[in-house]
Amino acid sequence: MNMIRLSLRMLLRDWRAGELHILTLALIIAVSSVATVSFFSDRVQRALVLESNRLLGGDLLVISDTPLPPGYAEYARQLGLKTTHLTRFPSMISFGDNSLLTSVKAVAPGYPLRGELKLADPPAEGVAAQHIRVAQGIPERETVWVDEKVMVALEVTLGDKIEVGAAELTVMSMVESEPDHSVGFVSMNPRLLMNEEDLAATRLIQPGSRISYQLLVAGDEGRVAGFRRWISERLSPGERVEGIQDARPEIRSALDRAGKFLSLAALASVVVAAAAVALAIRRFIQRHLDGCAVMRCLGATESDLLRLYSYYFVMLGSAASLLGCVLAVLTQEFLSYWLSELLGIALPLPSVLPFIQGILTGMVLLLGFALPPLLNLRQVPALRVIRRDLELANLHSLAGYGFGFAILSVLFIWKAESFKLGIMIMFGFLLAVILFGLFGLLLIRLFLLTRPQGSGPWSYGLANIRRRTIPSLVQATALGLGLMALLTLTLVRNDLLEDWHARLPENAPNRFLVNVQSDQQKKLMGFFDEHAIPRPEIFPMVRGRLMKINDRPVNLNDYPDPRAKQLVNREFNLSWTDTLQSDNEIVAGRWWREEIISSEHELSMEVEFAETLGLKMGDRLTFYTGGGDFSATITSLRKVDWDTFHVNFFAVVRPGLLDNYPVSYITSFYLPPDKTPILQELIRMFPNFLVIDVASVIERVQNMIEQVTHAIEFVFLFTLLAGFAVMYAAIASTQDERIYEAAIFRTLGARKQQLARAWAVEFAVLGTLAGFFAAAGASALGYLIGKYVLHITYSPSLWIGAVGVLVSVIGVTVIGLIGTRTTLSQPPLQVLRK
């Protein structure tokens, strides 16, 4: 008979007989939980990126200091993407006797592609601006929109005509906020928006002008990514591509943490689901030993059995995985709708990738834990037909669990989207399994020492544990791993959120002052004292471009990574200091060494920046500044905590190196909302200052935190559901043995209540073991992930151990008794006849 047809007949027979219900249910829950997390995480991450792109005004920016080739926009439109463009440059604008250096932005129709451009009524005497509204379109011809700083500094009102170069343009509205304002330090304040068709009349675009030409692109994520790959291969010197990940480091940090956070939640579901599948497979193998023995008697070879059950599991896995993915699509759609209503945002449709991941995850989990035990199943001796006490060697069973763990490790790395995170969790769980087994044997022996003489429930319960030591350890370990994943997710979630909020305190700097001159520092400090604002630290800053690495000229073609191209193609903000800032940590090398002679210039580089450019300790970098070239050697790498929003630099040199180069100063400070009007006075007193408002960036980061919080809470529910599946599979794995055991005891006169109490003791002991494993493992894993992956401060607490053990004991005991209730109701005679 055809093997595939025979496998299908066996599959349908086992399904009708109820043999596959537990395994199928475990697999469906595994796939649906993993796929739901993948679908939901995919939509939330896409929403986070979409919301974050509102800070750019589009999904992607192409920036150049020369006019961009028209072919860039034409190709984007061929891909079905929306495009617009703008021209940005600094210029003096005038009204009467007043003049002001302003950031001018000439925009085209369609601006912005993402986010909203908001206008407001000008402030009245002593009253802040009000009646904020969303702009419909862009400024009309011969009109401009300006921000409050321009209106205050030039003392203009709506309807006044101001001079912008050779043109006179009418002020029609006041800008409250722009989506692409203050994403990075390239933004200049005050600011003015005008129609690009008026640009020629200003005659401001001249050879040598400092101009930024920008192409904004938005649309389908995949098409945007394709456009970025296409254009990255065609960029000319002076051109660069920026996405939200290329913007402020604080935004990149928040998005990176959000991604890792959601990946961690998905990993927890994978771990719990795998434990459920492994236990269900174990029960399936045990229940099919007799059938294989009969087939061996009828002439089936080992290879026949292997092929038969391989087809069997492939068909079962495909059907269950498909059903699990369908359920995941329906479930995540409901929850995504709920979350979007709760957060007030519309989540984009998911991609097809999570569906493919769900199918692959189900097949990998099933075959990873099923194929190795088949090596046992195919070696069933024919003699087992008449000698039911014959058991198989556990060699292949152990190998099966090892193979399954290897498959699970691959899933860890895949789902984590980070080799470091995946490897750390993999070895964490491997160590946990080994320690769980050793400590489990020790604890079981300690429990047995408390076994009283006689025939009470405690004695019978401990006797069951002793008789089934290995299966009991397998059950306790599986339960412990599932609960460990849940506790770890809870611990890391809470600590990560607390750490995030701690890094964004209420008084985090929300204003940056750029272009402070040396002779203005004393007067600026007096301004802060006068208005009861704590004096901020002021940092020197020199603009420089990286020219050589180890005396080799920098070549854009040497950097395939788009972010690396963008970094080497821009000017650096260089600074110097004697002392290491509190939000900086040396991770390689050491801070300035006193024994170094002055001719050996030292340079400290931010570690992620160095990794992006492929820089390492000992590399010699040459920069060009307005005052000439200088070179310095990397003697230390720093980890910078960008979440503090303090002034920080990618490159810091030793004091004295840049003394003779053109320098300006920069600082950041916290301005309470009730003191916002003093900015007008600050602008009047220091018209050359560039005041950068990052309050909107901080608000965006905080909104991301809240969105991820809600996402993780929903994801946690699915992980919890998978945890119940583990408990069900663990109880079911010994169901057949308990049915036979109950029939023997009841034949000898035992009552149902006596057996229930004895099993309650057994379940309580298993719950204690699992709770101890979970609490210890979660504390250790939470510490490692927090310290080395998410870079948060986590201190294991004692209460988690008590809570873990208590929840485990109660949960396992209650679910165990509910799961074995039908076992006690079966007539002993009927069981013994079987």
N, C-alpha and C positions, 0 to 999 in steps of 0.2 A: 504494500500500500504506500502511496505517496506520503512522505514524512510530513510535509506541510499540512496536507489534509488531515492526517492522523493527529497532528498537534492541535489543529483547530477543533477537531471532535473532542479531544481530551479537555481543551480549554472550555468549550461549551458545557461538557458534562460536569466538570469541576465547578463551574459557575452555578449551574442548576442545583448542585449538591451543597452549595454554600461554602465550598472549600476556599474560594478565592475572595470572599467578601472582606476578610481582614486585610489581606495583602493589597487588594485593589483600593480599599478605603484608605489605607496608609499611603499608597502611592498617589492617589488623587489629592489627598490633603497635602502631601509633600509638594507635588507639582503646583497645585493651586496656590499654596502659600508662597512658594518661591516665585511663581509667575506673577502673582498679585503684587508682591513686593517689587518685582522688576517693572511691571507695567506702571505701578503707582510711582515708584522712584523715577522712572523715565519721564513721566508727565510732570512731576514736581520739579525735577532738575531742569527740564525744558522750560517750565514756567519761571524758575528762578533766573535762568539765563535770559529769558525774554524780558522779565521785569528789570533785570540788571542792564540789559541793552538800552533801556530807556535813558540811562545815564549818558549814553553815547549819541542818542538821536537816531540810531540805526543799529543793525546787527554787525556791521563792519564799516571801517573807515579806511580809505586810501588817501594818504597824506603826502604832499610833495611841496617843495619850495619853488617848483616851476609848474606851469600849466600842465595838467594831466592829459595824456593822449585820449582823444575821443573814443578810441577802440575799447578802453576799459569799461566805460558805461555801456557801450553798444553790446559787448559780450555779456555783461550782467543782465541786460534786458533780454537778450536771446535765451538766457537761462530761466526767464520768467521772474526775475527779481525786480523790485522797485528801486529806483535810483533818484537821487537829487544831488546837488553840489552846493558848495559855499566857498567863499574866499574870506580869509581872516588875516588881519594885519593891525599893528598898532599905529595910531595917528593922533595928531593934535586936532581937537575940535574947538570951536570958539563961539561965544555969544557975548556981544558987546566987548567989554574989556577983559572978560574972563576966558581963560584957555585951560584945556585939560587933556592929558594924555589918556587915550581911550582905546579899548579893544574894539575895533570895527569888524562887523561880520556882515558880508553881503550874501544874502541867501536867495535861492531859486525856489520856484513853486514846488510844493510837496514837502518842504522842510517843516517839522522834523518827520522822519519816517517812523521813529519810535518815541514814545513819551509824549509829553504835552508842553507846549509853550504857553505860559500863563502870564496874563496881564493884570494890572491892578490900578485902581484910582490913585492918583498922587496923594501923599500925606498932607492933611491939613495942619494948621498951626498946632504943634504939640500932640498931634494924633498920628498914629502909624497908618501906613497904607491899608486900604480895605477894599471890599468888593472885588475879590479875585475871580477871574474868569479865564476860560481857555480860549486862546487866540484861534480865530478861524482864518487860516491862510497866513500870508506874510505881509509885510508893509507894502502899501500901494506905492506907485511911482511918485517920486519927489517928497516922500515922507519917511520918517524914521521912528523907531521905537527905542527908547533909552531906559536905563535902569535908574533907580532912585539916587544913586551916587552922582550920576551926571546931572540930574535935575537940581540936586543940592549944591554941587560944586559950581555949576554955571549959573545957578539961580534962574532957571528957565521954568516956564509953565507950558501946559498943553496949548498948541497953536503957535508958539514962538518958532521963528526960523533960526537955525544954527548953521554955522559954516563948517562944512566937511570938505576939506580941500578947497577946490574952486567952485563947489556947488553949495547952494543954500537949500536946506531941506527942512520941512516942517515937522516938529515933534507932535506926534498924534497919540501915542500911548506910552505907558510906563511898564517896563518888563518886570515881572515879579520873579520868574524863574525860567531857565532854559534847561532842556534835558541834557545837553552836552556841556554844561557850564561847570567848571571846577572839578572835572573828572581827574585832571592832572595839573601840575604846576605850569603847564603851557597856557592855561587860561589867564587872561589879564582883566583886571578891573580898573576903572568902570567899563561899561560895555554899551555898544550901540548896534542895532540891527537896521539894515537898509535893504532895499530891493536891488538885486544884482544889475538890473537894467540902468540904475543910476550910477553905477561904478565908474563908467567911462567919463561922466561929467565931472567927477571929483578930481580927475587927473592925478590921483594918488599912486597909481600903479606905474612906477618908473623903474628903469634899470637900477639894480642894487637895493630895491625896496625889500624889507623883511616881510615876506608874504607867505601864507600857508594856504595852499589849494587843497580842498578836501572833497572826495567823492563819498557819499553815504549810500550804503547798500542794505536792503532788508528783504526778507522773504523766507522761504522754506529753509530749514536748518541744513538739510543735505545739500541743497543747491548753493547756499552761502558758503558751505565748506568747500564745495567743488570750485566755486569762484575764487576762494582764497588760495587753493592749491594752484589754480591756473595763473593767477596774477603774481603769486610769489615767485614763479619762475621767470617773470618778465619785468620785474622791478628794476628801474634804473637808479643810479646813485642819487641820493636825495629823496627817494620815494620809500614809503614804508606802509605796512598794513597794520591796523590795530583793531582788536576786538575787545570785549569787556575784560578778558583775562590779561590784556596788555595795558590796561588802564592803571588806576592807583593800586599799589600793593595791598591796601586794606581791602579793596573789593576782591582782588585775587585770593587773598587769604580767606575771606568769608566764603567765597564760592568753593574753594578747596576743602574747607572744613565741612561745608554742607554736603559735598559729594562723598567725603569719607564717612560722614555720619550716616547717610542713607545706605552706603555700601555695608557698613557695619550691621545695620538692621537686617539687610538682605542675608548676610552671612549667618546671623543668628537663626534665621528661618531654615537655611540650608542645613545647619548642624542638627537642629531638632528634627527636621524631616528625614535626614539620613538615619538617625537613631531609630525612628519609627519603621522605616523600610527594612533596616537590618534585622530588627526583631521579628517583623512579619515574615521575612524570608526564612529565618531560622525555623519558625513554626511550619512553614510550607514544606521545607525539606524533610522535617521529621514526619509529617503526615503522608509523605509520598514514598517512604522507604518500602512499605509492603507492596505497593503497586509495581515498583521497579524490580523487586524480588520475583514477582510473578512473571514479568516480562523476561527476566533473565532465564527463568525456567522454560519459557516458550521459545528460547533461542535468540533473544535480542543481545547484540554485542554492546560493549562499552561505548563504541563510537556511535551506534544507533541511538542509545539513550542520550548521549551528549547532544547529538543533532536534534533529536526529538524535543528535548526540553529547551534547547537554545531557540528554536522556532517558537516554542510555546511562550517563552519570556519576551521575545521580540514583539509578538502579536499582543500580548498582555500589556507590555510597556507602552506600545504605540497607542492602543486604545485608551488606557488610563491617562497617559500624558496629554492626549488630545482633549479628553474630557476635562482634565484639570485645567488646561489652558482656557477652554471655553468658560468654565466657571470663574476663572481668574478675570477674564475680560468683563463678565457681567458684574462681578463683585467690585472690581476697581472702578468701573464706570459709576456705580452707585456712590462709592466713597469719594471719588473725585468730584462728583456733583455736590456732595455734601460739603467737602472741603472748600470748593470754589465759592459756595454760598457763604460759608463761614468766614472766609478771608476776603471775600469781595473781589476775587480775581477769577478769570476764566482760564482753566488749564487747557493747554493744547492737546490735540489728539496724540496718542502714543504711536511710536514707530512700530514696525513689524519685528524689530530685533528682540523685544521681550518675549514674543510668542515663540520665536525660534529658540531662544534661551530656555524657555519652559519645557519645550519638547526635548531638547538635548539634556536638560537637567534630569528629567524623569527617566530617560533611557539610561543615562550614565549612572544614576543612583541605583536603578533596578539591576542592570547588568553588572555593575561594579560589585554589588553584594551578592548577586545570584550565581554568576558564572563559576567562581571558584568553588562554592559548595556543590555545584553539579559534578565536580570531580569526585566528591564523596558519593553522590547519588548514583552515578554510573557504576560504582564499584560495589554496589549492594550484593552480598552473596546470595545465590539461589537458595541456600540452606535456610535463610531467614523465613521462608514460607512455612516451615515446620518448627523453627526455633526462633520465636519472636524476641528472645532475650539477646540475640546477637546485635551488637552495636558496632558502629563504624569508628575507625580511628579519627581523632580530631585534627590530624595534621592539615588536611585541606580546609577544614573549618577555620582554623587559626589563620591559614594563608588567605582564606577568603576575607576575613576581617581586615587583614593587613592590606590586601588588594583594594578592598572597599575604602580603607582609610587613605590609600594613595590616590584613589579617584576623588575622594572628598577633598584632598589637598589641592588637586588641580582646580576643583570648583572654588575653593577658597581664593586662590590667586585670581581666577577668572572673575568671580563676583566682586572681589575687593577692588579690582582695577588698579591694584598696586601690588607689586611683587613683595615689597617690604611688609605691608600689612598682611597679605596672604600667608607669607612664610611665618610671620610671628604668630598668627593665630593657629596655623597648622602645627607648629612645634609646641605651642601652648596646649593644644588638645591632645597631642601625642604624649606629652609629659603628664597631662592630667590622667589619661587612660592608664599609664603605667603606675602612677602613684595611687590612683583609685583602686587598682587591683591589689597592690601591696597592702595599703591601709585597710582595704575591705577585708582581706584575709585576717589581718590582725584584729579588727573590730569584731568579726564573726567569732573568732576564738575567745575574745573577751566576753561576748554575749553568752557563749556556751558555758563559760565558767559560772555564770549566774543561773544556769538552768537548774531548777529545783528537782528533787526526787519526786516521783509520782506521775500522775496522768492529767495534770491541769492544763488549761489553755496555753499558759506560758511555756510549759514543758513541751507540749506538742508543736507549738509554733516554732520554737528554737530547734526542735528535732527536724522539722521540715527544712529550715535553713541549712542545717548540717547535712541532710541527705541530698540537698540540691545546692551545694556550695558554689559550683561553677555557674550554673544557670542563675543563681541568685546574684552572683557578682556581675554577670552580664546584664541582668535587669537593673540592678542598682547603678551600674556604670552608665547605662543608657539613660535612665531617669536623671542621674546626676548631670550628664552632659546637657540634656535638654534644659534642666533647671538652671544650670550654669550659664547657658547662653541667654536665658531670660534675665537672670540676675545681672550678668555683665552688661547687657543692653540697658537695663534700668540704671545701673551704676554710672556707666559712661555717659548715658543721656543726661542724667541729672547734673553730674559734675561738669560736663561740657557746657551745658546751658548756664550753670552758675559761673563758670570760668569766662564764658563769652560776655555775660553781663558785667562781670567784675572787670573785664578788660575794656569795657565801654562804660565807665562811670558817668554820672551825671555831669561832672565837670571836665570831661574829656575835651581837649582843645578842639574848637570848632571854627577858628579863624586863623589864617596864616597871613603874615605880613612879609612881602617879598620886596627887594630893592631898597632895603634900609641902608643908608649911608653911614660911614663912620662918625661924622660930626652930628648925626641925628640921634644917636643912641641915648645920650644923656637926656635930651628933651623928650624922647619917647618914654623913658622910664618915669620921668616926671608926670607925663600924661597918665600912665597907669596908676601912679600913686594918687594923683588928684581924683581919679574915679574909683578908688578902692578896688583895683584889680591887681591881683598878685603879679609881681614882676616875672615875666617869662625869661627863659634863657635864650640868648641870641647867638646864632651860629654864623660863622663866615661862610661864604659860598663863592666859588670860582667856576665859571663855565668852561668846559674843555671837551674836546673830541678825541676819542681813542684812535691813535694813528698806527701804532706798532705793538706787537706782542713778541717779546724776545727778539727785538730788532727786525722782525718780519712785518712788512706792511699789512694792515688789516684789509682783507678782501671779502666783500659780501658773498661771493660765490663759495666761500669756505664754510658758510653757515646755512645748511638746508632748513633748519628750524626757523619758522617765520618770526617768532619772538626774538631769537638771537639776531636775526637780520635787523629787526627794528631797534634793538638795543645798540648795536655797533654803528647804526646809521643816524644816531642822535647825539646831541651834546649832553655831557654828564654834568651833574651838580657835584662838584668836589668840595670837600671841607677839611678842616683840621681841628684837632682837639688834644689836650693833654690826658684827659680822663675818659674812661669808657662809660658811655651812657648806661643808665640803669636798665633800659629796655633792650640792651645789646648783650650778647653772650659770646665769648670766644669759644669756637668749636675746633679750631686748628691753629697751631702756632701759639704765639703769646703777644701781649700788648707791647708797646714800645720798650725796647731794651736800652738801658743806659749805656751799655758798653759799645753800642754801634757807633761808629764814627760818622760825622755829619755828611760825608760824601756818599754814604750808602743810604739812600733815601728809602724809607719804609712806607708801605701802603697796606691798609686793612680793607678787605673786600667783603661785601655781603655774600653769604655762602650760596644762596639760591641764584643770585646774579652770576657768581663765578661758575656754578655748575652749568647754567644756561650757555655761557660763552666758552665752556671747556677750559676755564682757567684753574690753575692749581698753585700751591705754595711754591715760592721761588721764581715764579714767572715775573719778567720785567716788562712793565707797561710804559708806553710813551704817549703822552697827551699833548695836544696843541691847544693853547689858549690865546687870548688876545695879546698876551705879553710874550709869547714865544712857546717853545717846547720845553717839557721837563719829563724825566723818567723816574720811576720808583719801582721797588721790588715788593711783591706780595709776601708779607711776613706773618699775616694772620687772617683768618676767616671768621666772620661774625654772623651769628643768627640774630636777626632783628625782629622784634615783636611789633609788626606794623599795626596791630590792633589798637595800640595806645594812641595813635594819631599824633604822636609827637614828631618833631622834625627829625628825620633820619636821612642818611645818605648811603648810596651803594658803595662809594669809594671815599675813604678817609685817609689823609696822610699825616705824617708827623709834623707838629708845629715847626715853622721856620722855612719849610720848603716853598711855600707859595706867597711869601711875604712881599715879593716884588711884582706880583701879578694883579690885574684888575680885580677888585673884590667888592662884593656887596654883602648884605647880611639878611638873614631870614629868621623868623621866630613864629611860634604858634602860641595861642592863648585861648582860654575859655571865656566867652562873652555871654553872660546871662541874658535871657530873652528880654528882661525888663530894661536892660542897658543898651539895647540895639541902637537907639537914636544917637548914642555918642559916636557911632561910626561916621556920622555926618561931620562932626567936629574933627575927628581924626583925619578925614579926607581933606578938610580945609587946611588943617595944620601941616599935613604932609601930602601934598598933591602928587608927589612922585611915587608914593607907596602903591604896591599892588596888593589889595586886600582880597584874599581868596576865602570864600565861604564854603566850608566843608560840612556844614550842618546837615545839608541834604544827603551827603554821602553817608554820614553817621546814621541818619534816619533810615537810609536804604539798608545798611548792614543790619540794623536792629530789626527791620521788617523781615529780612532774610531769616534771622534767628527765629522769629516768631513763626514764620511759615514752616521752617524745618521742624520746629517743636510740634506743631500740629501733625505734620507728616509722620514723624516718628511715633506719636501716640497711636495713630491708626495702624501703622506697620506693626507696632507692638501687639495689637490685638490678634493679628494673623500668626505671629510667633507664638502667642499664648495658645491659639487653636492647635498649632502643630505640637505644642507641649502636651495637650490632652490626647492627641493621637499617639504620642510616645507611651503615655500611661496605659492607654487602651491596648496598644500592641504588646506592651510588657506583660499585662495581665493575661492577654489572650495566648501568649507564647507558652504558658504552662497550663492552659485550660484543659487539654486532653488528659494530662496527668492528674489534675485535680478531680476531674470527673471520675476517673477510675479509683483514685484514692478515696473519694467520698463514698463510692459504692461499697468498697471494702469495709470502711469504718462503720457505715450504717448497717451493713450485714452483721457486723460484730456487736451491734447494739448502740452505737454512738448516735446522739441526737443532733439535729441540724444546728441548734444553738451552740453546742460544744464545738462543732467544726467551724462555725462562723467566728467564734471567739479565738480559736487556734489560728485561723487564717488572719484574723485582725492583728494578732501578735506578730505573725510573719510579715504582713504588710507594713506594720509600724516599724519593724526592724529594717526592712528595705527602705522605707521612707527616711529613717534616721541616717542610714548609710548614704542615700542619694542626697539628702539635705546637707550633710557634712561635706560630701564631695563638691556639691554645687557652690556652697558658701566659700570654701577655701579656694576653689578654682576661679570663681568670679572675682574674688578680692585680688588674687595674683594677676589674673589676666587684665582686670581693669587697671591695675597699677602700670603694667607694661604698656598697654595700648595708650593710656593717658600720657605717660612720660615720653615714650619713644616714637609714637605715631602721631597723636593729636596734640602733643606738647601742652598738656594741661596739668594742673596740680591735682593729684588724687591721693588721698590718704585712706586706706581701708579702715572701715569702722566696725566695731564689735557687734552692733545691732544687726548687721546684715547676716552674720552667722546664726544668731538666734532666730531671726525671721525666716531665713532660708530653711533651717532644720524644722521649725514649727510648721511652716507652710507645706513642706515636703511630707512630713509625717501625717498631717491631717489629710492632705490631698491624696496621697498614695493609699492610705487606709480607706478613706471613703470611696474612692473610685474603684479600688480593689474589691471591696465588699459588694458594691453595686455590680461590678463586672462578673463576680462569681455567684451572684444570687441564683441564676438559672441552673448553675451546676448542682446546687443542693436539691433542686426540685425534680431531678431526673430519677426515675425508679431504679434502685440498685440492680434488680434482676435483669432489666433491659440492658443496662450498661455491661453487666458481666457476660451476657449472652453474645454481645458484640465482640 
